[in-house]
């Protein structure tokens, strides 16, 4: 027997006609759970700047900036 014949026979024996959607549902469920977890991580960073506004105000007072120099390099 050649390798091709063995592979053909093995694939013919392993072939079965079940409900493909039910067999692969777990992959969609895993992807859904991963995306929900990533969404929760993303949501946890919501409004972080306002939680530390006292630090931003203290930094702004300690580092005054001339408003004429602020921008994208335009004078």
mmCIF file of the N, C-alpha and C atoms, coordinates in Angstrom:
data_MODEL
# 
_entry.id   MODEL 
# 
loop_
_atom_site.group_PDB 
_atom_site.id 
_atom_site.type_symbol 
_atom_site.label_atom_id 
_atom_site.label_alt_id 
_atom_site.label_comp_id 
_atom_site.label_asym_id 
_atom_site.label_entity_id 
_atom_site.label_seq_id 
_atom_site.pdbx_PDB_ins_code 
_atom_site.Cartn_x 
_atom_site.Cartn_y 
_atom_site.Cartn_z 
_atom_site.occupancy 
_atom_site.B_iso_or_equiv 
_atom_site.pdbx_formal_charge 
_atom_site.auth_seq_id 
_atom_site.auth_comp_id 
_atom_site.auth_asym_id 
_atom_site.auth_atom_id 
_atom_site.pdbx_PDB_model_num 
ATOM 1   N N  . UNK A 1 1  ? 0.830   -1.186 0.000  1.00 0.00 ? 1  UNK A N  1 
ATOM 2   C CA . UNK A 1 1  ? 0.000   0.000  0.000  1.00 0.00 ? 1  UNK A CA 1 
ATOM 3   C C  . UNK A 1 1  ? 0.876   1.253  0.000  1.00 0.00 ? 1  UNK A C  1 
ATOM 4   N N  . UNK A 1 2  ? 0.426   2.219  -0.723 1.00 0.00 ? 2  UNK A N  1 
ATOM 5   C CA . UNK A 1 2  ? 1.150   3.479  -0.765 1.00 0.00 ? 2  UNK A CA 1 
ATOM 6   C C  . UNK A 1 2  ? 0.585   4.421  0.298  1.00 0.00 ? 2  UNK A C  1 
ATOM 7   N N  . UNK A 1 3  ? 1.301   5.470  0.532  1.00 0.00 ? 3  UNK A N  1 
ATOM 8   C CA . UNK A 1 3  ? 0.855   6.446  1.518  1.00 0.00 ? 3  UNK A CA 1 
ATOM 9   C C  . UNK A 1 3  ? -0.465  7.078  1.091  1.00 0.00 ? 3  UNK A C  1 
ATOM 10  N N  . UNK A 1 4  ? -0.628  7.343  -0.190 1.00 0.00 ? 4  UNK A N  1 
ATOM 11  C CA . UNK A 1 4  ? -1.864  7.943  -0.681 1.00 0.00 ? 4  UNK A CA 1 
ATOM 12  C C  . UNK A 1 4  ? -3.051  7.019  -0.449 1.00 0.00 ? 4  UNK A C  1 
ATOM 13  N N  . UNK A 1 5  ? -2.849  5.724  -0.642 1.00 0.00 ? 5  UNK A N  1 
ATOM 14  C CA . UNK A 1 5  ? -3.924  4.763  -0.421 1.00 0.00 ? 5  UNK A CA 1 
ATOM 15  C C  . UNK A 1 5  ? -4.291  4.694  1.051  1.00 0.00 ? 5  UNK A C  1 
ATOM 16  N N  . UNK A 1 6  ? -3.297  4.701  1.904  1.00 0.00 ? 6  UNK A N  1 
ATOM 17  C CA . UNK A 1 6  ? -3.554  4.658  3.348  1.00 0.00 ? 6  UNK A CA 1 
ATOM 18  C C  . UNK A 1 6  ? -4.322  5.902  3.790  1.00 0.00 ? 6  UNK A C  1 
ATOM 19  N N  . UNK A 1 7  ? -3.915  7.065  3.296  1.00 0.00 ? 7  UNK A N  1 
ATOM 20  C CA . UNK A 1 7  ? -4.613  8.303  3.649  1.00 0.00 ? 7  UNK A CA 1 
ATOM 21  C C  . UNK A 1 7  ? -6.038  8.302  3.130  1.00 0.00 ? 7  UNK A C  1 
ATOM 22  N N  . UNK A 1 8  ? -6.247  7.802  1.917  1.00 0.00 ? 8  UNK A N  1 
ATOM 23  C CA . UNK A 1 8  ? -7.595  7.740  1.351  1.00 0.00 ? 8  UNK A CA 1 
ATOM 24  C C  . UNK A 1 8  ? -8.481  6.812  2.164  1.00 0.00 ? 8  UNK A C  1 
ATOM 25  N N  . UNK A 1 9  ? -7.970  5.678  2.562  1.00 0.00 ? 9  UNK A N  1 
ATOM 26  C CA . UNK A 1 9  ? -8.746  4.738  3.367  1.00 0.00 ? 9  UNK A CA 1 
ATOM 27  C C  . UNK A 1 9  ? -9.029  5.300  4.763  1.00 0.00 ? 9  UNK A C  1 
ATOM 28  N N  . UNK A 1 10 ? -8.051  5.964  5.347  1.00 0.00 ? 10 UNK A N  1 
ATOM 29  C CA . UNK A 1 10 ? -8.240  6.545  6.677  1.00 0.00 ? 10 UNK A CA 1 
ATOM 30  C C  . UNK A 1 10 ? -9.281  7.652  6.644  1.00 0.00 ? 10 UNK A C  1 
ATOM 31  N N  . UNK A 1 11 ? -9.253  8.468  5.611  1.00 0.00 ? 11 UNK A N  1 
ATOM 32  C CA . UNK A 1 11 ? -10.229 9.551  5.528  1.00 0.00 ? 11 UNK A CA 1 
ATOM 33  C C  . UNK A 1 11 ? -11.620 9.015  5.223  1.00 0.00 ? 11 UNK A C  1 
ATOM 34  N N  . UNK A 1 12 ? -11.708 7.935  4.486  1.00 0.00 ? 12 UNK A N  1 
ATOM 35  C CA . UNK A 1 12 ? -13.015 7.344  4.190  1.00 0.00 ? 12 UNK A CA 1 
ATOM 36  C C  . UNK A 1 12 ? -13.622 6.715  5.442  1.00 0.00 ? 12 UNK A C  1 
ATOM 37  N N  . UNK A 1 13 ? -12.785 6.118  6.283  1.00 0.00 ? 13 UNK A N  1 
ATOM 38  C CA . UNK A 1 13 ? -13.283 5.526  7.517  1.00 0.00 ? 13 UNK A CA 1 
ATOM 39  C C  . UNK A 1 13 ? -13.679 6.587  8.524  1.00 0.00 ? 13 UNK A C  1 
ATOM 40  N N  . UNK A 1 14 ? -12.917 7.660  8.597  1.00 0.00 ? 14 UNK A N  1 
ATOM 41  C CA . UNK A 1 14 ? -13.180 8.701  9.583  1.00 0.00 ? 14 UNK A CA 1 
ATOM 42  C C  . UNK A 1 14 ? -14.342 9.595  9.170  1.00 0.00 ? 14 UNK A C  1 
ATOM 43  N N  . UNK A 1 15 ? -14.738 9.541  7.941  1.00 0.00 ? 15 UNK A N  1 
ATOM 44  C CA . UNK A 1 15 ? -15.801 10.414 7.462  1.00 0.00 ? 15 UNK A CA 1 
ATOM 45  C C  . UNK A 1 15 ? -17.134 9.982  8.029  1.00 0.00 ? 15 UNK A C  1 
ATOM 46  N N  . UNK A 1 16 ? -17.841 10.933 8.591  1.00 0.00 ? 16 UNK A N  1 
ATOM 47  C CA . UNK A 1 16 ? -19.189 10.668 9.073  1.00 0.00 ? 16 UNK A CA 1 
ATOM 48  C C  . UNK A 1 16 ? -20.024 11.913 8.815  1.00 0.00 ? 16 UNK A C  1 
ATOM 49  N N  . UNK A 1 17 ? -21.275 11.723 8.693  1.00 0.00 ? 17 UNK A N  1 
ATOM 50  C CA . UNK A 1 17 ? -22.168 12.823 8.343  1.00 0.00 ? 17 UNK A CA 1 
ATOM 51  C C  . UNK A 1 17 ? -23.041 13.147 9.538  1.00 0.00 ? 17 UNK A C  1 
ATOM 52  N N  . UNK A 1 18 ? -22.497 13.971 10.434 1.00 0.00 ? 18 UNK A N  1 
ATOM 53  C CA . UNK A 1 18 ? -23.245 14.405 11.599 1.00 0.00 ? 18 UNK A CA 1 
ATOM 54  C C  . UNK A 1 18 ? -23.685 15.840 11.396 1.00 0.00 ? 18 UNK A C  1 
ATOM 55  N N  . UNK A 1 19 ? -24.121 16.432 12.460 1.00 0.00 ? 19 UNK A N  1 
ATOM 56  C CA . UNK A 1 19 ? -24.541 17.822 12.439 1.00 0.00 ? 19 UNK A CA 1 
ATOM 57  C C  . UNK A 1 19 ? -23.295 18.693 12.618 1.00 0.00 ? 19 UNK A C  1 
ATOM 58  N N  . UNK A 1 20 ? -22.809 19.258 11.531 1.00 0.00 ? 20 UNK A N  1 
ATOM 59  C CA . UNK A 1 20 ? -21.568 20.033 11.562 1.00 0.00 ? 20 UNK A CA 1 
ATOM 60  C C  . UNK A 1 20 ? -21.736 21.278 12.424 1.00 0.00 ? 20 UNK A C  1 
ATOM 61  N N  . UNK A 1 21 ? -22.896 21.876 12.396 1.00 0.00 ? 21 UNK A N  1 
ATOM 62  C CA . UNK A 1 21 ? -23.117 23.077 13.196 1.00 0.00 ? 21 UNK A CA 1 
ATOM 63  C C  . UNK A 1 21 ? -23.007 22.759 14.684 1.00 0.00 ? 21 UNK A C  1 
ATOM 64  N N  . UNK A 1 22 ? -23.539 21.659 15.119 1.00 0.00 ? 22 UNK A N  1 
ATOM 65  C CA . UNK A 1 22 ? -23.458 21.284 16.529 1.00 0.00 ? 22 UNK A CA 1 
ATOM 66  C C  . UNK A 1 22 ? -22.024 20.935 16.920 1.00 0.00 ? 22 UNK A C  1 
ATOM 67  N N  . UNK A 1 23 ? -21.273 20.350 16.003 1.00 0.00 ? 23 UNK A N  1 
ATOM 68  C CA . UNK A 1 23 ? -19.896 19.965 16.303 1.00 0.00 ? 23 UNK A CA 1 
ATOM 69  C C  . UNK A 1 23 ? -18.969 21.174 16.392 1.00 0.00 ? 23 UNK A C  1 
ATOM 70  N N  . UNK A 1 24 ? -19.257 22.211 15.662 1.00 0.00 ? 24 UNK A N  1 
ATOM 71  C CA . UNK A 1 24 ? -18.373 23.383 15.637 1.00 0.00 ? 24 UNK A CA 1 
ATOM 72  C C  . UNK A 1 24 ? -18.906 24.543 16.466 1.00 0.00 ? 24 UNK A C  1 
ATOM 73  N N  . UNK A 1 25 ? -20.009 24.365 17.146 1.00 0.00 ? 25 UNK A N  1 
ATOM 74  C CA . UNK A 1 25 ? -20.597 25.430 17.963 1.00 0.00 ? 25 UNK A CA 1 
ATOM 75  C C  . UNK A 1 25 ? -19.640 25.891 19.056 1.00 0.00 ? 25 UNK A C  1 
ATOM 76  N N  . UNK A 1 26 ? -18.859 24.973 19.588 1.00 0.00 ? 26 UNK A N  1 
ATOM 77  C CA . UNK A 1 26 ? -17.954 25.296 20.681 1.00 0.00 ? 26 UNK A CA 1 
ATOM 78  C C  . UNK A 1 26 ? -16.922 26.340 20.268 1.00 0.00 ? 26 UNK A C  1 
ATOM 79  N N  . UNK A 1 27 ? -16.484 26.343 19.000 1.00 0.00 ? 27 UNK A N  1 
ATOM 80  C CA . UNK A 1 27 ? -15.510 27.336 18.541 1.00 0.00 ? 27 UNK A CA 1 
ATOM 81  C C  . UNK A 1 27 ? -16.120 28.740 18.565 1.00 0.00 ? 27 UNK A C  1 
ATOM 82  N N  . UNK A 1 28 ? -17.357 28.849 18.134 1.00 0.00 ? 28 UNK A N  1 
ATOM 83  C CA . UNK A 1 28 ? -18.037 30.142 18.193 1.00 0.00 ? 28 UNK A CA 1 
ATOM 84  C C  . UNK A 1 28 ? -18.254 30.596 19.622 1.00 0.00 ? 28 UNK A C  1 
ATOM 85  N N  . UNK A 1 29 ? -18.576 29.665 20.495 1.00 0.00 ? 29 UNK A N  1 
ATOM 86  C CA . UNK A 1 29 ? -18.779 29.992 21.905 1.00 0.00 ? 29 UNK A CA 1 
ATOM 87  C C  . UNK A 1 29 ? -17.488 30.469 22.549 1.00 0.00 ? 29 UNK A C  1 
ATOM 88  N N  . UNK A 1 30 ? -16.395 29.809 22.247 1.00 0.00 ? 30 UNK A N  1 
ATOM 89  C CA . UNK A 1 30 ? -15.091 30.227 22.783 1.00 0.00 ? 30 UNK A CA 1 
ATOM 90  C C  . UNK A 1 30 ? -14.726 31.620 22.271 1.00 0.00 ? 30 UNK A C  1 
ATOM 91  N N  . UNK A 1 31 ? -14.938 31.870 20.978 1.00 0.00 ? 31 UNK A N  1 
ATOM 92  C CA . UNK A 1 31 ? -14.636 33.193 20.411 1.00 0.00 ? 31 UNK A CA 1 
ATOM 93  C C  . UNK A 1 31 ? -15.501 34.265 21.066 1.00 0.00 ? 31 UNK A C  1 
ATOM 94  N N  . UNK A 1 32 ? -16.775 33.958 21.295 1.00 0.00 ? 32 UNK A N  1 
ATOM 95  C CA . UNK A 1 32 ? -17.683 34.911 21.936 1.00 0.00 ? 32 UNK A CA 1 
ATOM 96  C C  . UNK A 1 32 ? -17.207 35.239 23.350 1.00 0.00 ? 32 UNK A C  1 
ATOM 97  N N  . UNK A 1 33 ? -16.810 34.238 24.098 1.00 0.00 ? 33 UNK A N  1 
ATOM 98  C CA . UNK A 1 33 ? -16.340 34.452 25.472 1.00 0.00 ? 33 UNK A CA 1 
ATOM 99  C C  . UNK A 1 33 ? -15.059 35.287 25.476 1.00 0.00 ? 33 UNK A C  1 
ATOM 100 N N  . UNK A 1 34 ? -14.153 35.008 24.543 1.00 0.00 ? 34 UNK A N  1 
ATOM 101 C CA . UNK A 1 34 ? -12.900 35.782 24.467 1.00 0.00 ? 34 UNK A CA 1 
ATOM 102 C C  . UNK A 1 34 ? -13.197 37.235 24.125 1.00 0.00 ? 34 UNK A C  1 
ATOM 103 N N  . UNK A 1 35 ? -14.082 37.484 23.166 1.00 0.00 ? 35 UNK A N  1 
ATOM 104 C CA . UNK A 1 35 ? -14.409 38.863 22.792 1.00 0.00 ? 35 UNK A CA 1 
ATOM 105 C C  . UNK A 1 35 ? -15.118 39.599 23.929 1.00 0.00 ? 35 UNK A C  1 
ATOM 106 N N  . UNK A 1 36 ? -15.954 38.909 24.675 1.00 0.00 ? 36 UNK A N  1 
ATOM 107 C CA . UNK A 1 36 ? -16.619 39.544 25.824 1.00 0.00 ? 36 UNK A CA 1 
ATOM 108 C C  . UNK A 1 36 ? -15.592 39.897 26.908 1.00 0.00 ? 36 UNK A C  1 
ATOM 109 N N  . UNK A 1 37 ? -14.631 39.015 27.134 1.00 0.00 ? 37 UNK A N  1 
ATOM 110 C CA . UNK A 1 37 ? -13.583 39.301 28.119 1.00 0.00 ? 37 UNK A CA 1 
ATOM 111 C C  . UNK A 1 37 ? -12.753 40.500 27.684 1.00 0.00 ? 37 UNK A C  1 
ATOM 112 N N  . UNK A 1 38 ? -12.410 40.558 26.394 1.00 0.00 ? 38 UNK A N  1 
ATOM 113 C CA . UNK A 1 38 ? -11.649 41.707 25.894 1.00 0.00 ? 38 UNK A CA 1 
ATOM 114 C C  . UNK A 1 38 ? -12.472 42.993 25.974 1.00 0.00 ? 38 UNK A C  1 
ATOM 115 N N  . UNK A 1 39 ? -13.766 42.878 25.741 1.00 0.00 ? 39 UNK A N  1 
ATOM 116 C CA . UNK A 1 39 ? -14.644 44.040 25.876 1.00 0.00 ? 39 UNK A CA 1 
ATOM 117 C C  . UNK A 1 39 ? -14.685 44.553 27.309 1.00 0.00 ? 39 UNK A C  1 
ATOM 118 N N  . UNK A 1 40 ? -14.700 43.639 28.271 1.00 0.00 ? 40 UNK A N  1 
ATOM 119 C CA . UNK A 1 40 ? -14.680 44.050 29.678 1.00 0.00 ? 40 UNK A CA 1 
ATOM 120 C C  . UNK A 1 40 ? -13.370 44.732 30.045 1.00 0.00 ? 40 UNK A C  1 
ATOM 121 N N  . UNK A 1 41 ? -12.274 44.230 29.507 1.00 0.00 ? 41 UNK A N  1 
ATOM 122 C CA . UNK A 1 41 ? -10.980 44.879 29.756 1.00 0.00 ? 41 UNK A CA 1 
ATOM 123 C C  . UNK A 1 41 ? -10.983 46.283 29.168 1.00 0.00 ? 41 UNK A C  1 
ATOM 124 N N  . UNK A 1 42 ? -11.497 46.428 27.962 1.00 0.00 ? 42 UNK A N  1 
ATOM 125 C CA . UNK A 1 42 ? -11.573 47.740 27.327 1.00 0.00 ? 42 UNK A CA 1 
ATOM 126 C C  . UNK A 1 42 ? -12.470 48.680 28.120 1.00 0.00 ? 42 UNK A C  1 
ATOM 127 N N  . UNK A 1 43 ? -13.595 48.178 28.589 1.00 0.00 ? 43 UNK A N  1 
ATOM 128 C CA . UNK A 1 43 ? -14.531 48.997 29.351 1.00 0.00 ? 43 UNK A CA 1 
ATOM 129 C C  . UNK A 1 43 ? -13.943 49.411 30.695 1.00 0.00 ? 43 UNK A C  1 
ATOM 130 N N  . UNK A 1 44 ? -13.043 48.620 31.241 1.00 0.00 ? 44 UNK A N  1 
ATOM 131 C CA . UNK A 1 44 ? -12.468 48.943 32.545 1.00 0.00 ? 44 UNK A CA 1 
ATOM 132 C C  . UNK A 1 44 ? -11.591 50.194 32.480 1.00 0.00 ? 44 UNK A C  1 
ATOM 133 N N  . UNK A 1 45 ? -11.133 50.573 31.290 1.00 0.00 ? 45 UNK A N  1 
ATOM 134 C CA . UNK A 1 45 ? -10.312 51.774 31.137 1.00 0.00 ? 45 UNK A CA 1 
ATOM 135 C C  . UNK A 1 45 ? -11.148 53.014 30.837 1.00 0.00 ? 45 UNK A C  1 
ATOM 136 N N  . UNK A 1 46 ? -12.444 52.892 30.883 1.00 0.00 ? 46 UNK A N  1 
ATOM 137 C CA . UNK A 1 46 ? -13.327 54.012 30.587 1.00 0.00 ? 46 UNK A CA 1 
ATOM 138 C C  . UNK A 1 46 ? -13.240 55.044 31.719 1.00 0.00 ? 46 UNK A C  1 
ATOM 139 N N  . UNK A 1 47 ? -13.108 56.283 31.366 1.00 0.00 ? 47 UNK A N  1 
ATOM 140 C CA . UNK A 1 47 ? -13.126 57.408 32.292 1.00 0.00 ? 47 UNK A CA 1 
ATOM 141 C C  . UNK A 1 47 ? -11.934 57.408 33.253 1.00 0.00 ? 47 UNK A C  1 
ATOM 142 N N  . UNK A 1 48 ? -10.819 56.822 32.871 1.00 0.00 ? 48 UNK A N  1 
ATOM 143 C CA . UNK A 1 48 ? -9.652  56.760 33.744 1.00 0.00 ? 48 UNK A CA 1 
ATOM 144 C C  . UNK A 1 48 ? -9.070  58.151 33.969 1.00 0.00 ? 48 UNK A C  1 
ATOM 145 N N  . UNK A 1 49 ? -9.098  59.000 32.974 1.00 0.00 ? 49 UNK A N  1 
ATOM 146 C CA . UNK A 1 49 ? -8.527  60.338 33.112 1.00 0.00 ? 49 UNK A CA 1 
ATOM 147 C C  . UNK A 1 49 ? -9.250  61.136 34.192 1.00 0.00 ? 49 UNK A C  1 
ATOM 148 N N  . UNK A 1 50 ? -10.536 60.975 34.290 1.00 0.00 ? 50 UNK A N  1 
ATOM 149 C CA . UNK A 1 50 ? -11.279 61.722 35.303 1.00 0.00 ? 50 UNK A CA 1 
ATOM 150 C C  . UNK A 1 50 ? -11.057 61.171 36.702 1.00 0.00 ? 50 UNK A C  1 
ATOM 151 N N  . UNK A 1 51 ? -10.662 59.929 36.827 1.00 0.00 ? 51 UNK A N  1 
ATOM 152 C CA . UNK A 1 51 ? -10.388 59.360 38.147 1.00 0.00 ? 51 UNK A CA 1 
ATOM 153 C C  . UNK A 1 51 ? -9.147  59.988 38.759 1.00 0.00 ? 51 UNK A C  1 
ATOM 154 N N  . UNK A 1 52 ? -8.256  60.462 37.927 1.00 0.00 ? 52 UNK A N  1 
ATOM 155 C CA . UNK A 1 52 ? -7.000  61.019 38.402 1.00 0.00 ? 52 UNK A CA 1 
ATOM 156 C C  . UNK A 1 52 ? -6.876  62.489 38.019 1.00 0.00 ? 52 UNK A C  1 
ATOM 157 N N  . UNK A 1 53 ? -7.978  63.204 38.061 1.00 0.00 ? 53 UNK A N  1 
ATOM 158 C CA . UNK A 1 53 ? -7.945  64.606 37.655 1.00 0.00 ? 53 UNK A CA 1 
ATOM 159 C C  . UNK A 1 53 ? -7.098  65.449 38.601 1.00 0.00 ? 53 UNK A C  1 
ATOM 160 N N  . UNK A 1 54 ? -7.021  65.070 39.871 1.00 0.00 ? 54 UNK A N  1 
ATOM 161 C CA . UNK A 1 54 ? -6.193  65.830 40.804 1.00 0.00 ? 54 UNK A CA 1 
ATOM 162 C C  . UNK A 1 54 ? -4.712  65.752 40.414 1.00 0.00 ? 54 UNK A C  1 
ATOM 163 N N  . UNK A 1 55 ? -4.289  64.633 39.863 1.00 0.00 ? 55 UNK A N  1 
ATOM 164 C CA . UNK A 1 55 ? -2.907  64.514 39.401 1.00 0.00 ? 55 UNK A CA 1 
ATOM 165 C C  . UNK A 1 55 ? -2.671  65.382 38.170 1.00 0.00 ? 55 UNK A C  1 
ATOM 166 N N  . UNK A 1 56 ? -3.653  65.423 37.273 1.00 0.00 ? 56 UNK A N  1 
ATOM 167 C CA . UNK A 1 56 ? -3.520  66.242 36.070 1.00 0.00 ? 56 UNK A CA 1 
ATOM 168 C C  . UNK A 1 56 ? -3.465  67.721 36.417 1.00 0.00 ? 56 UNK A C  1 
ATOM 169 N N  . UNK A 1 57 ? -4.290  68.125 37.370 1.00 0.00 ? 57 UNK A N  1 
ATOM 170 C CA . UNK A 1 57 ? -4.276  69.532 37.793 1.00 0.00 ? 57 UNK A CA 1 
ATOM 171 C C  . UNK A 1 57 ? -2.951  69.885 38.458 1.00 0.00 ? 57 UNK A C  1 
ATOM 172 N N  . UNK A 1 58 ? -2.433  68.993 39.283 1.00 0.00 ? 58 UNK A N  1 
ATOM 173 C CA . UNK A 1 58 ? -1.154  69.248 39.949 1.00 0.00 ? 58 UNK A CA 1 
ATOM 174 C C  . UNK A 1 58 ? -0.025  69.332 38.925 1.00 0.00 ? 58 UNK A C  1 
ATOM 175 N N  . UNK A 1 59 ? -0.051  68.485 37.917 1.00 0.00 ? 59 UNK A N  1 
ATOM 176 C CA . UNK A 1 59 ? 0.970   68.519 36.871 1.00 0.00 ? 59 UNK A CA 1 
ATOM 177 C C  . UNK A 1 59 ? 0.875   69.826 36.082 1.00 0.00 ? 59 UNK A C  1 
ATOM 178 N N  . UNK A 1 60 ? -0.342  70.243 35.775 1.00 0.00 ? 60 UNK A N  1 
ATOM 179 C CA . UNK A 1 60 ? -0.529  71.481 35.012 1.00 0.00 ? 60 UNK A CA 1 
ATOM 180 C C  . UNK A 1 60 ? -0.028  72.693 35.797 1.00 0.00 ? 60 UNK A C  1 
ATOM 181 N N  . UNK A 1 61 ? -0.226  72.691 37.102 1.00 0.00 ? 61 UNK A N  1 
ATOM 182 C CA . UNK A 1 61 ? 0.267   73.804 37.924 1.00 0.00 ? 61 UNK A CA 1 
ATOM 183 C C  . UNK A 1 61 ? 1.790   73.781 38.024 1.00 0.00 ? 61 UNK A C  1 
ATOM 184 N N  . UNK A 1 62 ? 2.367   72.600 38.100 1.00 0.00 ? 62 UNK A N  1 
ATOM 185 C CA . UNK A 1 62 ? 3.815   72.489 38.240 1.00 0.00 ? 62 UNK A CA 1 
ATOM 186 C C  . UNK A 1 62 ? 4.554   72.750 36.937 1.00 0.00 ? 62 UNK A C  1 
ATOM 187 N N  . UNK A 1 63 ? 3.881   72.554 35.802 1.00 0.00 ? 63 UNK A N  1 
ATOM 188 C CA . UNK A 1 63 ? 4.514   72.730 34.496 1.00 0.00 ? 63 UNK A CA 1 
ATOM 189 C C  . UNK A 1 63 ? 3.693   73.704 33.645 1.00 0.00 ? 63 UNK A C  1 
ATOM 190 N N  . UNK A 1 64 ? 3.784   74.983 33.958 1.00 0.00 ? 64 UNK A N  1 
ATOM 191 C CA . UNK A 1 64 ? 3.018   75.941 33.134 1.00 0.00 ? 64 UNK A CA 1 
ATOM 192 C C  . UNK A 1 64 ? 3.573   75.985 31.705 1.00 0.00 ? 64 UNK A C  1 
ATOM 193 N N  . UNK A 1 65 ? 2.670   76.075 30.748 1.00 0.00 ? 65 UNK A N  1 
ATOM 194 C CA . UNK A 1 65 ? 3.054   76.058 29.338 1.00 0.00 ? 65 UNK A CA 1 
ATOM 195 C C  . UNK A 1 65 ? 2.588   77.356 28.697 1.00 0.00 ? 65 UNK A C  1 
ATOM 196 N N  . UNK A 1 66 ? 3.487   77.956 27.932 1.00 0.00 ? 66 UNK A N  1 
ATOM 197 C CA . UNK A 1 66 ? 3.125   79.150 27.179 1.00 0.00 ? 66 UNK A CA 1 
ATOM 198 C C  . UNK A 1 66 ? 2.179   78.732 26.053 1.00 0.00 ? 66 UNK A C  1 
ATOM 199 N N  . UNK A 1 67 ? 0.977   79.246 26.039 1.00 0.00 ? 67 UNK A N  1 
ATOM 200 C CA . UNK A 1 67 ? -0.027  78.834 25.067 1.00 0.00 ? 67 UNK A CA 1 
ATOM 201 C C  . UNK A 1 67 ? 0.355   79.158 23.629 1.00 0.00 ? 67 UNK A C  1 
ATOM 202 N N  . UNK A 1 68 ? 1.259   80.102 23.407 1.00 0.00 ? 68 UNK A N  1 
ATOM 203 C CA . UNK A 1 68 ? 1.672   80.456 22.046 1.00 0.00 ? 68 UNK A CA 1 
ATOM 204 C C  . UNK A 1 68 ? 2.521   79.341 21.439 1.00 0.00 ? 68 UNK A C  1 
ATOM 205 N N  . UNK A 1 69 ? 3.183   78.546 22.285 1.00 0.00 ? 69 UNK A N  1 
ATOM 206 C CA . UNK A 1 69 ? 4.038   77.490 21.757 1.00 0.00 ? 69 UNK A CA 1 
ATOM 207 C C  . UNK A 1 69 ? 3.321   76.150 21.639 1.00 0.00 ? 69 UNK A C  1 
ATOM 208 N N  . UNK A 1 70 ? 2.139   76.066 22.138 1.00 0.00 ? 70 UNK A N  1 
ATOM 209 C CA . UNK A 1 70 ? 1.405   74.802 22.089 1.00 0.00 ? 70 UNK A CA 1 
ATOM 210 C C  . UNK A 1 70 ? 0.812   74.634 20.700 1.00 0.00 ? 70 UNK A C  1 
ATOM 211 N N  . UNK A 1 71 ? 0.911   73.450 20.148 1.00 0.00 ? 71 UNK A N  1 
ATOM 212 C CA . UNK A 1 71 ? 0.337   73.180 18.828 1.00 0.00 ? 71 UNK A CA 1 
ATOM 213 C C  . UNK A 1 71 ? 1.136   72.154 18.087 1.00 0.00 ? 71 UNK A C  1 
ATOM 214 N N  . UNK A 1 72 ? 1.084   72.230 16.796 1.00 0.00 ? 72 UNK A N  1 
ATOM 215 C CA . UNK A 1 72 ? 1.745   71.246 15.949 1.00 0.00 ? 72 UNK A CA 1 
ATOM 216 C C  . UNK A 1 72 ? 2.999   71.832 15.301 1.00 0.00 ? 72 UNK A C  1 
ATOM 217 N N  . UNK A 1 73 ? 3.729   72.624 16.030 1.00 0.00 ? 73 UNK A N  1 
ATOM 218 C CA . UNK A 1 73 ? 4.953   73.181 15.506 1.00 0.00 ? 73 UNK A CA 1 
ATOM 219 C C  . UNK A 1 73 ? 4.757   74.496 14.759 1.00 0.00 ? 73 UNK A C  1 
ATOM 220 N N  . UNK A 1 74 ? 3.546   75.029 14.759 1.00 0.00 ? 74 UNK A N  1 
ATOM 221 C CA . UNK A 1 74 ? 3.288   76.304 14.094 1.00 0.00 ? 74 UNK A CA 1 
ATOM 222 C C  . UNK A 1 74 ? 3.531   77.443 15.060 1.00 0.00 ? 74 UNK A C  1 
ATOM 223 N N  . UNK A 1 75 ? 4.137   78.515 14.573 1.00 0.00 ? 75 UNK A N  1 
ATOM 224 C CA . UNK A 1 75 ? 4.406   79.670 15.449 1.00 0.00 ? 75 UNK A CA 1 
ATOM 225 C C  . UNK A 1 75 ? 3.546   80.813 15.054 1.00 0.00 ? 75 UNK A C  1 
# 
